[in-house]
Amino acid sequence: MKRIGLMSDTHSYLDKTIFSYFEECDEIWHAGDIGDVAVADALEKFRPFRAVYGNIDDRSIRNQYPEDLRFNCEGLSVWMTHIGGYPGRYSQRVRQQLQIDPPGLFICGHSHILKVMPDKKFNLLHINPGACGQHGFHLVRTIIRFTIDQGQVKDLEVVELGRRGKI
């Protein structure tokens, strides 16, 4: 059993309250648009850290983190990427891969829109944690916590960090 802290779209801003929300997490996952390598470094020092790069990330982040990350966590196949879409509206690249080898959990960021929804066509759970940075059109900054136990996502919680622009 592992407790996961999931975030995306920090855009170089790391809200220090995230550390208290992720205190009980075993790992932290970042679905791209990290912005500044110092954000990733701080998270990596706090907990085991997995991340993908996003479209705003520069060469220093792209050299450290991949575009796609496929791995197994507690018996659950996971695919994390930054630009992916969502059920019924996946990007062409993602849709092609889902047809070949769908994971049990598909995670992406980019849209800044919080979504947690099943995809019955590919038999997976889709999660976009929204955005936790200050840059973008989202109004409320969000992160997600959940548990993976014997191949199942359980105890999923959305955490609202406050309005964008209000620190």
C-alpha positions as a Markdown table, in Angstrom:
| # | Residue | x | y | z |
|---|---|---|---|---|
| 1 | Met | 0.0 | 0.0 | 0.0 |
| 2 | Lys | 1.3 | 3.4 | -1.0 |
| 3 | Arg | 0.0 | 6.9 | -0.4 |
| 4 | Ile | 0.6 | 9.3 | -3.3 |
| 5 | Gly | 0.6 | 13.0 | -3.5 |
| 6 | Leu | -0.2 | 14.2 | -7.0 |
| 7 | Met | 0.3 | 17.7 | -8.5 |
| 8 | Ser | 0.8 | 19.5 | -11.7 |
| 9 | Asp | 1.4 | 22.8 | -13.3 |
| 10 | Thr | 3.5 | 24.5 | -10.5 |
| 11 | His | 4.9 | 26.9 | -13.1 |
| 12 | Ser | 7.9 | 27.6 | -10.8 |
| 13 | Tyr | 5.7 | 28.2 | -7.7 |
| 14 | Leu | 5.8 | 25.8 | -4.8 |
| 15 | Asp | 3.2 | 26.5 | -2.1 |
| 16 | Lys | 4.9 | 25.5 | 1.2 |
| 17 | Thr | 1.6 | 24.2 | 2.5 |
| 18 | Ile | 2.0 | 21.3 | 0.1 |
| 19 | Phe | 4.5 | 19.8 | 2.4 |
| 20 | Ser | 2.0 | 19.5 | 5.2 |
| 21 | Tyr | -0.6 | 18.0 | 2.9 |
| 22 | Phe | 1.9 | 15.5 | 1.6 |
| 23 | Glu | 3.3 | 14.6 | 5.0 |
| 24 | Glu | 1.7 | 11.2 | 5.1 |
| 25 | Cys | 2.4 | 10.4 | 1.5 |
| 26 | Asp | 5.0 | 7.8 | 0.5 |
| 27 | Glu | 5.7 | 9.4 | -2.9 |
| 28 | Ile | 5.1 | 12.6 | -4.8 |
| 29 | Trp | 4.2 | 12.6 | -8.5 |
| 30 | His | 4.3 | 15.7 | -10.7 |
| 31 | Ala | 2.5 | 15.7 | -14.0 |
| 32 | Gly | 4.6 | 18.4 | -15.7 |
| 33 | Asp | 5.1 | 22.1 | -16.1 |
| 34 | Ile | 7.4 | 22.2 | -13.2 |
| 35 | Gly | 8.9 | 25.5 | -14.3 |
| 36 | Asp | 12.0 | 25.7 | -12.1 |
| 37 | Val | 14.3 | 22.8 | -11.3 |
| 38 | Ala | 14.4 | 24.2 | -7.7 |
| 39 | Val | 10.7 | 23.1 | -7.3 |
| 40 | Ala | 11.6 | 19.5 | -8.3 |
| 41 | Asp | 14.7 | 19.6 | -6.1 |
| 42 | Ala | 12.7 | 20.6 | -3.0 |
| 43 | Leu | 10.1 | 17.9 | -3.6 |
| 44 | Glu | 12.7 | 15.3 | -4.3 |
| 45 | Lys | 14.4 | 16.1 | -0.9 |
| 46 | Phe | 11.0 | 15.7 | 0.8 |
| 47 | Arg | 9.8 | 12.4 | -0.6 |
| 48 | Pro | 10.6 | 9.9 | -3.4 |
| 49 | Phe | 9.6 | 11.9 | -6.5 |
| 50 | Arg | 8.4 | 11.0 | -10.0 |
| 51 | Ala | 7.8 | 13.6 | -12.6 |
| 52 | Val | 7.4 | 14.2 | -16.3 |
| 53 | Tyr | 8.3 | 17.4 | -18.2 |
| 54 | Gly | 5.6 | 19.8 | -19.5 |
| 55 | Asn | 5.5 | 22.2 | -22.5 |
| 56 | Ile | 6.9 | 25.1 | -20.5 |
| 57 | Asp | 9.8 | 23.2 | -19.0 |
| 58 | Asp | 13.3 | 24.1 | -20.2 |
| 59 | Arg | 16.2 | 21.8 | -21.1 |
| 60 | Ser | 17.4 | 21.4 | -17.5 |
| 61 | Ile | 14.1 | 19.8 | -16.5 |
| 62 | Arg | 13.7 | 17.9 | -19.8 |
| 63 | Asn | 17.2 | 16.4 | -19.2 |
| 64 | Gln | 16.1 | 15.2 | -15.7 |
| 65 | Tyr | 12.5 | 14.0 | -16.4 |
| 66 | Pro | 10.9 | 12.2 | -19.4 |
| 67 | Glu | 7.9 | 13.2 | -21.5 |
| 68 | Asp | 6.2 | 9.9 | -20.6 |
| 69 | Leu | 6.6 | 7.8 | -17.4 |
| 70 | Arg | 5.3 | 4.2 | -17.4 |
| 71 | Phe | 5.6 | 2.2 | -14.2 |
| 72 | Asn | 3.9 | -0.2 | -11.9 |
| 73 | Cys | 2.9 | 0.9 | -8.4 |
| 74 | Glu | 1.5 | -1.7 | -5.9 |
| 75 | Gly | 0.2 | -3.8 | -8.8 |
| 76 | Leu | -1.3 | -0.9 | -10.8 |
| 77 | Ser | 0.0 | 0.0 | -14.2 |
| 78 | Val | 0.5 | 3.8 | -14.3 |
| 79 | Trp | 1.2 | 6.2 | -17.2 |
| 80 | Met | 1.9 | 9.8 | -16.5 |
| 81 | Thr | 2.5 | 12.5 | -19.2 |
| 82 | His | 1.8 | 16.2 | -19.3 |
| 83 | Ile | -0.4 | 16.7 | -22.4 |
| 84 | Gly | -2.9 | 13.9 | -22.7 |
| 85 | Gly | -6.5 | 15.0 | -22.9 |
| 86 | Tyr | -9.2 | 13.1 | -21.2 |
| 87 | Pro | -11.7 | 10.3 | -22.0 |
| 88 | Gly | -13.3 | 10.8 | -25.4 |
| 89 | Arg | -10.8 | 13.6 | -26.1 |
| 90 | Tyr | -7.3 | 12.2 | -25.8 |
| 91 | Ser | -4.5 | 13.6 | -27.9 |
| 92 | Gln | -3.8 | 11.5 | -31.0 |
| 93 | Arg | -0.4 | 10.4 | -29.6 |
| 94 | Val | -2.0 | 9.2 | -26.3 |
| 95 | Arg | -5.0 | 7.6 | -28.0 |
| 96 | Gln | -2.7 | 5.5 | -30.2 |
| 97 | Gln | -0.8 | 4.2 | -27.1 |
| 98 | Leu | -3.9 | 3.6 | -25.1 |
| 99 | Gln | -5.2 | 1.3 | -28.0 |
| 100 | Ile | -2.0 | -0.7 | -27.8 |
| 101 | Asp | -1.3 | -0.8 | -24.1 |
| 102 | Pro | -3.7 | 0.9 | -21.7 |
| 103 | Pro | -2.6 | 1.4 | -18.1 |
| 104 | Gly | -4.9 | 1.1 | -15.1 |
| 105 | Leu | -4.2 | 4.7 | -14.2 |
| 106 | Phe | -3.6 | 7.5 | -16.7 |
| 107 | Ile | -2.4 | 10.8 | -15.3 |
| 108 | Cys | -1.9 | 14.1 | -17.1 |
| 109 | Gly | -1.8 | 17.8 | -16.4 |
| 110 | His | -1.6 | 20.8 | -18.9 |
| 111 | Ser | -5.3 | 21.9 | -18.9 |
| 112 | His | -5.3 | 23.2 | -15.3 |
| 113 | Ile | -8.7 | 21.6 | -15.1 |
| 114 | Leu | -9.2 | 19.1 | -12.2 |
| 115 | Lys | -10.7 | 15.8 | -13.5 |
| 116 | Val | -11.0 | 12.4 | -12.0 |
| 117 | Met | -13.1 | 10.1 | -14.2 |
| 118 | Pro | -13.2 | 6.5 | -15.3 |
| 119 | Asp | -12.7 | 5.7 | -18.9 |
| 120 | Lys | -14.8 | 2.6 | -19.6 |
| 121 | Lys | -13.5 | 2.3 | -23.2 |
| 122 | Phe | -9.9 | 1.7 | -22.0 |
| 123 | Asn | -10.8 | 0.4 | -18.6 |
| 124 | Leu | -8.7 | 2.9 | -16.7 |
| 125 | Leu | -9.0 | 5.8 | -14.2 |
| 126 | His | -8.1 | 9.2 | -15.6 |
| 127 | Ile | -6.7 | 11.8 | -13.2 |
| 128 | Asn | -5.7 | 15.4 | -13.9 |
| 129 | Pro | -4.9 | 17.1 | -10.5 |
| 130 | Gly | -5.6 | 20.6 | -11.9 |
| 131 | Ala | -2.9 | 23.2 | -11.3 |
| 132 | Cys | -1.2 | 24.2 | -8.0 |
| 133 | Gly | 0.8 | 27.1 | -9.3 |
| 134 | Gln | 0.0 | 30.8 | -9.6 |
| 135 | His | 0.2 | 31.0 | -13.5 |
| 136 | Gly | -2.8 | 30.2 | -15.7 |
| 137 | Phe | -6.5 | 30.7 | -15.9 |
| 138 | His | -7.6 | 28.4 | -13.1 |
| 139 | Leu | -9.3 | 30.0 | -10.2 |
| 140 | Val | -8.5 | 27.5 | -7.4 |
| 141 | Arg | -5.2 | 25.8 | -7.0 |
| 142 | Thr | -5.5 | 22.0 | -6.4 |
| 143 | Ile | -3.6 | 18.9 | -5.6 |
| 144 | Ile | -4.7 | 15.3 | -5.0 |
| 145 | Arg | -3.9 | 12.6 | -2.5 |
| 146 | Phe | -4.8 | 8.9 | -2.9 |
| 147 | Thr | -3.8 | 5.4 | -1.9 |
| 148 | Ile | -2.8 | 2.6 | -4.2 |
| 149 | Asp | -3.5 | -0.8 | -2.6 |
| 150 | Gln | -3.4 | -4.1 | -4.5 |
| 151 | Gly | -3.8 | -2.5 | -7.9 |
| 152 | Gln | -6.7 | -0.2 | -6.8 |
| 153 | Val | -6.9 | 3.6 | -6.3 |
| 154 | Lys | -8.6 | 4.2 | -2.9 |
| 155 | Asp | -9.2 | 7.1 | -0.6 |
| 156 | Leu | -8.8 | 9.8 | -3.2 |
| 157 | Glu | -9.0 | 13.4 | -1.8 |
| 158 | Val | -8.9 | 16.7 | -3.6 |
| 159 | Val | -7.1 | 19.4 | -1.7 |
| 160 | Glu | -7.9 | 23.1 | -2.5 |
| 161 | Leu | -4.9 | 25.3 | -1.8 |
| 162 | Gly | -6.7 | 28.6 | -2.2 |
| 163 | Arg | -7.4 | 30.9 | -5.0 |
| 164 | Arg | -4.8 | 31.7 | -7.6 |
| 165 | Gly | -3.1 | 34.9 | -6.9 |
| 166 | Lys | -3.9 | 34.7 | -3.1 |
| 167 | Ile | -0.8 | 33.7 | -1.2 |
